[in-house]
Amino acid sequence: MSETPTVPEHDRRSTHHATSPPAVFWRYWAAATVSNAGTAVTALALPLVALTVLDATAFQAVLLAAAGQISWLLLSLPAGVIAQRVPLRRLQVALDLVRFVAVGSLPLAWWLDRLSYPHLLLAALVTGAANVLFDIGNSTFLPAIVPDRQLAARNSLMSGTHAVTETGGPSGGGLLVHAAGPVGALLVDAASFLLSAVLLRTLPERRLPARTGDGTLRLIREGWTYVTRHPVMLPCMIWATVTNFVCAALVALTPLYLVREAGLTPVQLGLVLAADGIGALAGSAVAVRLTRRFGTARGLVGTALVGGAAALLAPLTTSAAAAYWFALGNAGFAFGVVIGSITTRTHRQAESPPELLSRVMATVRFVSWGAQPLGALTAGLLATYAGTHAALWTVCAAALLPPLYLLTVPVGRRRDLA
């Protein structure tokens, strides 16, 4: 394939969007959609491989979830510098290929009768590390091809599409698991990463400007200082950190609780998990209109309170016949989370200086997404020593903490974030 002409760098606030035709955004959107659809299938298939094929313990199951998230804690800060210094298209394509190999190795090992829990754990670690670098790169690419006035709408579209893949992915994954087994479903995810790499290969090559002579630690420190001294970004980062801790704990407990405690089949599990995507889709559909009418800060706090209260419905599921309570709780919680995510992400992208954006996003990811493995491990310890039902009640009650925190700080009591 021939090389796509290099797109020159411009100030994101002025002329960058004049050099980026709409087709660039839609190819970017298509690559993300394909990759997210496959990842949603794996979100169901990977823990089911551990639970049903390898007969993993409760702690091994949640350790697998933590392994996929630990890289947010280890790699986020240097990822912001890498995304600024390395050509983004080449980085994204390479990371897609790494994930293709890591996930694709699992069905191959199973076919050769060599699949083991350490192999599964290693694949989760590798794909998790690639996800970190890929996500940081993507977060800096969207503001470079979309004008500021369209950022909220495009972020809403990306979140809505992600919600659709999260809705169809688990339910489709449940059918795939039923038809081909959890290992066979992983083939779909491996293929999705390969297709995403092909699509990304058609995008313009770009690299963010970096000052020569600046060391990695100095660049990281600049991004960290900007966020931690910002009157809006700091409290929003704290909100996101506690929210992600709860989300990760809930994700780690869900397959364990629903399969072993409530007795759901893989197909039923997929349908219940799809409710998360339905809630996220509903949130992304109304996020822009809601925050324009009531204000970005009020919309963030209000919907987070609604979502936290809804999460308390999930533990009412004690059997397959009562699984609708879990679905309703999951959907309501996702509704509030995605509105907050769209609102705070758009604020960061619009307010950050272009030369700092990748490091701002990396700092926020390091702190807020770095809480995910801690949430998953905490859920595992609670499930091990207190039981999965008690652990689920504790995690769902904690979903109210993030909005309650925002009500204690000035930014959470005003109309808008900006």
C-alpha positions as CSV (number, residue, x, y, z in Angstrom):
1,M,0.0,0.0,0.0
2,S,1.3,3.4,-0.9
3,E,2.2,5.9,1.7
4,T,-0.4,8.5,2.7
5,P,0.9,12.1,2.5
6,T,2.0,13.5,5.8
7,V,-0.4,16.0,7.4
8,P,1.4,19.1,8.7
9,E,1.0,20.1,12.3
10,H,-1.1,23.1,13.1
11,D,-2.5,24.7,16.2
12,R,-5.5,22.7,17.1
13,R,-7.5,25.8,18.0
14,S,-7.1,27.5,14.7
15,T,-6.4,25.7,11.4
16,H,-5.9,22.0,12.1
17,H,-9.4,21.0,11.0
18,A,-9.0,22.8,7.6
19,T,-6.4,20.1,6.6
20,S,-8.4,17.1,7.8
21,P,-11.3,16.1,5.4
22,P,-14.3,14.3,7.0
23,A,-13.2,11.0,5.6
24,V,-10.3,11.0,8.0
25,F,-12.6,11.1,11.0
26,W,-14.8,8.3,9.6
27,R,-11.9,6.0,8.9
28,Y,-10.7,6.7,12.5
29,W,-14.2,5.9,13.7
30,A,-14.4,2.7,11.7
31,A,-11.1,1.4,13.1
32,A,-12.2,2.1,16.6
33,T,-15.6,0.5,16.1
34,V,-14.2,-2.7,14.7
35,S,-11.6,-3.0,17.5
36,N,-14.1,-2.2,20.2
37,A,-16.6,-4.8,18.9
38,G,-13.9,-7.5,19.1
39,T,-12.8,-6.3,22.6
40,A,-16.4,-6.5,23.8
41,V,-16.5,-10.1,22.8
42,T,-13.3,-10.8,24.6
43,A,-14.6,-9.1,27.8
44,L,-17.0,-12.0,28.0
45,A,-14.9,-14.8,26.5
46,L,-11.7,-14.3,28.4
47,P,-13.1,-14.8,31.9
48,L,-15.2,-17.7,30.6
49,V,-12.1,-19.4,29.3
50,A,-10.6,-19.1,32.8
51,L,-13.8,-20.2,34.6
52,T,-15.0,-23.0,32.3
53,V,-12.0,-24.2,30.4
54,L,-9.3,-23.8,33.0
55,D,-11.5,-24.1,36.1
56,A,-10.0,-21.0,37.7
57,T,-10.6,-20.0,41.3
58,A,-12.5,-16.8,42.2
59,F,-9.2,-15.0,42.9
60,Q,-7.7,-16.2,39.6
61,A,-10.7,-14.8,37.8
62,V,-10.4,-11.3,39.2
63,L,-6.6,-11.4,38.9
64,L,-7.1,-11.9,35.2
65,A,-9.3,-8.7,35.1
66,A,-6.6,-6.8,37.1
67,A,-3.9,-8.0,34.7
68,G,-5.7,-6.4,31.8
69,Q,-5.8,-3.1,33.7
70,I,-2.5,-2.9,35.6
71,S,-0.8,-1.2,32.7
72,W,-2.9,2.0,33.2
73,L,-1.0,2.3,36.5
74,L,2.4,1.4,35.1
75,L,2.5,2.9,31.6
76,S,0.1,5.8,31.4
77,L,2.6,8.6,32.2
78,P,5.3,7.5,29.7
79,A,2.6,6.7,27.2
80,G,1.8,10.4,27.0
81,V,5.4,11.2,26.0
82,I,5.5,8.3,23.6
83,A,2.3,9.5,21.9
84,Q,3.9,12.9,21.5
85,R,7.2,11.7,20.0
86,V,6.2,8.7,17.9
87,P,4.3,8.9,14.6
88,L,0.8,8.1,15.7
89,R,-0.4,6.0,12.8
90,R,2.6,3.7,12.9
91,L,2.2,3.4,16.7
92,Q,-1.5,2.5,16.4
93,V,-1.0,0.0,13.6
94,A,1.9,-1.7,15.5
95,L,-0.2,-1.9,18.7
96,D,-3.1,-3.5,16.8
97,L,-0.8,-6.1,15.5
98,V,0.6,-6.8,19.0
99,R,-2.9,-7.4,20.2
100,F,-3.7,-9.6,17.2
101,V,-0.8,-11.9,18.1
102,A,-1.5,-11.9,21.8
103,V,-5.2,-12.8,21.5
104,G,-4.7,-15.0,18.5
105,S,-2.2,-17.1,20.4
106,L,-4.9,-18.3,22.8
107,P,-7.1,-20.3,20.4
108,L,-3.9,-21.7,18.8
109,A,-2.6,-22.9,22.2
110,W,-6.0,-24.4,23.0
111,W,-6.0,-26.3,19.6
112,L,-2.5,-27.7,20.4
113,D,-3.8,-28.6,23.9
114,R,-1.2,-26.3,25.5
115,L,-3.5,-23.5,26.9
116,S,-2.7,-22.7,30.5
117,Y,-3.7,-20.0,33.1
118,P,-0.2,-18.3,32.9
119,H,-0.6,-18.0,29.2
120,L,-4.1,-16.4,29.7
121,L,-2.6,-14.1,32.2
122,L,0.3,-13.1,29.9
123,A,-2.1,-12.4,27.1
124,A,-4.2,-10.1,29.4
125,L,-1.0,-8.3,30.4
126,V,0.2,-7.8,26.8
127,T,-3.1,-6.6,25.5
128,G,-3.6,-4.4,28.5
129,A,-0.3,-2.7,27.9
130,A,-1.1,-2.2,24.2
131,N,-4.5,-0.8,25.1
132,V,-2.9,1.9,27.2
133,L,-0.6,3.2,24.4
134,F,-3.3,2.9,21.8
135,D,-5.9,4.8,23.9
136,I,-3.5,7.7,24.7
137,G,-2.6,8.0,21.1
138,N,-6.3,8.0,20.0
139,S,-7.2,10.6,22.6
140,T,-4.8,13.1,21.1
141,F,-5.8,12.3,17.5
142,L,-9.5,13.3,17.7
143,P,-9.0,16.9,18.7
144,A,-6.5,17.3,15.9
145,I,-9.0,16.4,13.2
146,V,-12.2,17.9,14.7
147,P,-12.9,21.6,15.4
148,D,-13.5,22.6,19.0
149,R,-17.2,23.3,18.3
150,Q,-17.7,19.7,17.2
151,L,-15.7,18.0,19.9
152,A,-18.6,17.3,22.2
153,A,-20.7,15.9,19.4
154,R,-17.9,13.7,18.1
155,N,-17.0,12.5,21.6
156,S,-20.7,11.7,22.0
157,L,-20.7,9.8,18.7
158,M,-17.6,7.8,19.7
159,S,-19.1,7.0,23.1
160,G,-22.4,6.0,21.5
161,T,-20.8,3.8,19.0
162,H,-18.7,2.2,21.8
163,A,-22.0,1.6,23.6
164,V,-23.4,-0.1,20.6
165,T,-20.4,-2.5,20.4
166,E,-20.6,-3.1,24.2
167,T,-24.3,-3.9,23.7
168,G,-23.9,-6.2,20.8
169,G,-20.5,-7.6,21.7
170,P,-21.4,-9.4,24.9
171,S,-24.7,-10.8,23.6
172,G,-23.0,-11.8,20.3
173,G,-20.2,-13.1,22.4
174,G,-22.6,-15.2,24.4
175,L,-24.0,-16.8,21.2
176,L,-20.4,-17.3,19.9
177,V,-19.4,-19.0,23.2
178,H,-22.5,-21.1,23.0
179,A,-21.7,-22.2,19.4
180,A,-17.9,-22.4,19.4
181,G,-16.9,-22.2,23.0
182,P,-15.2,-19.3,24.8
183,V,-11.8,-20.0,23.1
184,G,-13.4,-19.9,19.6
185,A,-14.9,-16.5,20.4
186,L,-11.4,-15.1,20.9
187,L,-10.8,-15.6,17.2
188,V,-13.3,-12.8,16.5
189,D,-11.4,-10.4,18.6
190,A,-8.0,-11.4,17.0
191,A,-9.5,-10.7,13.6
192,S,-10.9,-7.4,14.7
193,F,-7.5,-6.1,15.7
194,L,-6.1,-7.1,12.3
195,L,-8.9,-5.3,10.5
196,S,-8.4,-2.2,12.7
197,A,-4.7,-2.2,11.7
198,V,-5.7,-2.3,8.0
199,L,-8.1,0.7,8.4
200,L,-5.6,2.7,10.5
201,R,-3.0,2.2,7.8
202,T,-5.0,4.4,5.5
203,L,-4.9,7.4,7.9
204,P,-2.5,10.3,7.5
205,E,0.8,9.9,9.3
206,R,1.0,12.4,12.1
207,R,3.3,13.2,15.1
208,L,2.7,15.7,17.8
209,P,5.3,18.5,18.1
210,A,7.8,17.9,20.9
211,R,10.5,20.3,22.0
212,T,14.0,19.0,21.4
213,G,16.2,18.5,24.4
214,D,13.5,17.9,26.9
215,G,13.8,14.8,29.0
216,T,11.0,12.3,29.5
217,L,10.7,13.1,33.2
218,R,10.4,16.8,32.6
219,L,7.7,16.3,30.0
220,I,5.8,14.0,32.3
221,R,6.1,16.5,35.2
222,E,4.7,19.3,33.0
223,G,1.6,17.4,32.3
224,W,1.2,16.3,35.9
225,T,1.6,19.8,37.2
226,Y,-0.9,21.2,34.7
227,V,-3.6,18.8,35.8
228,T,-3.0,18.8,39.5
229,R,-3.1,22.6,39.7
230,H,-6.1,23.0,37.5
231,P,-9.3,24.0,39.5
232,V,-11.6,21.9,37.3
233,M,-9.4,19.0,35.9
234,L,-8.2,17.9,39.4
235,P,-11.6,17.3,41.0
236,C,-12.9,15.8,37.7
237,M,-9.9,13.4,37.8
238,I,-10.7,12.4,41.4
239,W,-14.3,11.8,40.4
240,A,-13.1,9.6,37.5
241,T,-10.7,7.7,39.7
242,V,-13.3,6.6,42.2
243,T,-15.7,5.9,39.4
244,N,-13.2,3.7,37.6
245,F,-12.3,1.9,40.8
246,V,-16.0,1.0,41.2
247,C,-16.4,0.1,37.6
248,A,-13.4,-2.3,37.6
249,A,-14.6,-4.0,40.8
250,L,-18.1,-4.5,39.3
251,V,-16.7,-5.8,36.0
252,A,-14.4,-8.3,37.9
253,L,-17.4,-9.5,40.1
254,T,-20.0,-9.7,37.3
255,P,-19.1,-13.0,35.5
256,L,-18.1,-14.7,38.8
257,Y,-21.4,-13.7,40.6
258,L,-23.8,-14.3,37.7
259,V,-22.3,-17.6,36.6
260,R,-21.5,-19.2,39.9
261,E,-24.0,-17.6,42.3
262,A,-27.0,-16.8,40.1
263,G,-26.5,-19.7,37.7
264,L,-26.7,-17.9,34.4
265,T,-25.7,-19.6,31.1
266,P,-23.2,-17.9,28.8
267,V,-26.0,-16.7,26.5
268,Q,-27.9,-15.2,29.5
269,L,-24.7,-13.6,30.8
270,G,-24.1,-12.0,27.4
271,L,-27.6,-10.5,27.4
272,V,-27.2,-9.1,30.9
273,L,-23.8,-7.6,30.1
274,A,-25.4,-6.0,27.0
275,A,-27.5,-3.8,29.4
276,D,-24.3,-1.9,30.2
277,G,-24.1,-0.9,26.5
278,I,-27.7,0.0,26.3
279,G,-27.3,2.4,29.3
280,A,-24.1,3.8,27.8
281,L,-25.8,4.3,24.4
282,A,-28.7,6.1,26.1
283,G,-26.3,8.3,28.0
284,S,-24.3,9.2,24.9
285,A,-27.5,10.0,23.0
286,V,-28.6,12.7,25.5
287,A,-25.3,13.9,27.0
288,V,-24.8,17.0,24.8
289,R,-28.4,18.1,25.0
290,L,-28.6,17.5,28.7
291,T,-25.4,19.4,29.6
292,R,-26.3,22.3,27.3
293,R,-29.7,22.6,29.0
294,F,-28.6,22.1,32.6
295,G,-24.9,22.9,32.5
296,T,-21.9,20.6,32.2
297,A,-21.2,20.5,36.0
298,R,-24.8,20.0,37.0
299,G,-25.3,17.4,34.3
300,L,-22.2,15.5,35.5
301,V,-23.3,15.5,39.2
302,G,-27.0,14.8,38.6
303,T,-26.5,11.9,36.3
304,A,-23.8,10.4,38.5
305,L,-26.2,10.4,41.4
306,V,-28.9,8.7,39.3
307,G,-26.4,6.1,38.1
308,G,-25.1,5.4,41.6
309,A,-28.6,4.9,42.9
310,A,-29.4,2.6,40.0
311,A,-26.4,0.4,40.8
312,L,-28.0,-0.7,44.0
313,L,-30.5,-2.7,42.0
314,A,-27.9,-5.2,40.8
315,P,-27.4,-7.2,44.0
316,L,-31.2,-7.9,44.0
317,T,-30.4,-10.6,41.4
318,T,-30.1,-13.9,43.3
319,S,-31.1,-16.3,40.5
320,A,-31.4,-16.4,36.7
321,A,-35.1,-15.5,36.9
322,A,-34.2,-12.3,38.7
323,A,-31.3,-11.3,36.3
324,Y,-33.3,-8.3,35.1
325,W,-32.4,-6.4,38.4
326,F,-28.7,-6.7,37.5
327,A,-29.4,-5.6,33.9
328,L,-31.3,-2.5,35.1
329,G,-28.7,-1.6,37.7
330,N,-25.9,-2.1,35.2
331,A,-27.7,0.0,32.6
332,G,-28.5,2.9,35.0
333,F,-24.9,3.0,36.3
334,A,-23.5,3.0,32.8
335,F,-25.9,5.8,31.8
336,G,-24.4,8.1,34.4
337,V,-20.8,7.1,33.9
338,V,-20.8,7.7,30.1
339,I,-22.3,11.2,30.4
340,G,-19.6,12.1,33.0
341,S,-16.9,10.6,30.7
342,I,-18.1,12.6,27.7
343,T,-18.4,15.8,29.6
344,T,-15.0,15.7,31.4
345,R,-13.1,14.3,28.3
346,T,-14.5,17.1,26.1
347,H,-13.5,19.7,28.7
348,R,-9.9,18.4,28.8
349,Q,-9.6,18.3,25.0
350,A,-11.0,21.8,24.6
351,E,-9.1,23.5,27.5
352,S,-5.7,21.9,27.3
353,P,-2.9,23.6,25.4
354,P,-2.3,21.5,22.2
355,E,1.4,20.8,23.1
356,L,0.3,19.5,26.5
357,L,-2.8,17.5,25.5
358,S,-1.2,14.0,25.2
359,R,0.4,14.4,28.6
360,V,-2.8,15.8,30.2
361,M,-4.7,12.8,28.9
362,A,-1.9,10.5,30.1
363,T,-1.9,12.0,33.6
364,V,-5.6,11.6,34.0
365,R,-5.5,8.0,32.6
366,F,-2.6,7.2,35.0
367,V,-4.5,8.2,38.1
368,S,-8.1,7.4,37.2
369,W,-7.6,4.3,35.1
370,G,-4.7,3.2,37.3
371,A,-7.4,2.6,40.0
372,Q,-8.9,-0.2,37.9
373,P,-6.5,-3.0,38.9
374,L,-6.9,-1.9,42.5
375,G,-10.7,-2.1,42.1
376,A,-10.5,-5.5,40.6
377,L,-8.1,-6.9,43.3
378,T,-10.3,-5.3,46.0
379,A,-13.3,-7.1,44.6
380,G,-11.4,-10.4,44.5
381,L,-10.4,-10.0,48.2
382,L,-14.0,-9.1,49.2
383,A,-15.4,-12.1,47.2
384,T,-12.8,-14.4,48.8
385,Y,-13.3,-13.4,52.4
386,A,-16.8,-12.0,52.6
387,G,-18.6,-13.9,49.7
388,T,-19.5,-12.6,46.3
389,H,-23.0,-11.3,47.2
390,A,-21.6,-9.2,50.1
391,A,-18.8,-8.0,47.8
392,L,-21.4,-7.0,45.2
393,W,-23.4,-5.0,47.7
394,T,-20.3,-3.2,48.9
395,V,-19.2,-2.3,45.4
396,C,-22.6,-1.1,44.3
397,A,-23.0,1.1,47.4
398,A,-19.6,2.7,46.7
399,A,-21.0,3.9,43.3
400,L,-22.6,6.8,45.2
401,L,-19.3,8.1,46.5
402,P,-18.0,9.9,43.3
403,P,-21.0,12.3,42.9
404,L,-21.1,12.9,46.7
405,Y,-17.5,13.9,46.5
406,L,-18.2,16.4,43.7
407,L,-20.9,18.0,45.9
408,T,-18.2,18.8,48.5
409,V,-16.0,20.8,46.1
410,P,-16.7,24.2,44.4
411,V,-16.8,22.9,40.8
412,G,-19.5,20.4,41.6
413,R,-21.8,23.2,42.9
414,R,-21.7,25.5,39.9
415,R,-23.5,25.3,36.5
416,D,-20.6,24.6,34.1
417,L,-17.1,23.1,34.2
418,A,-15.6,25.7,31.9
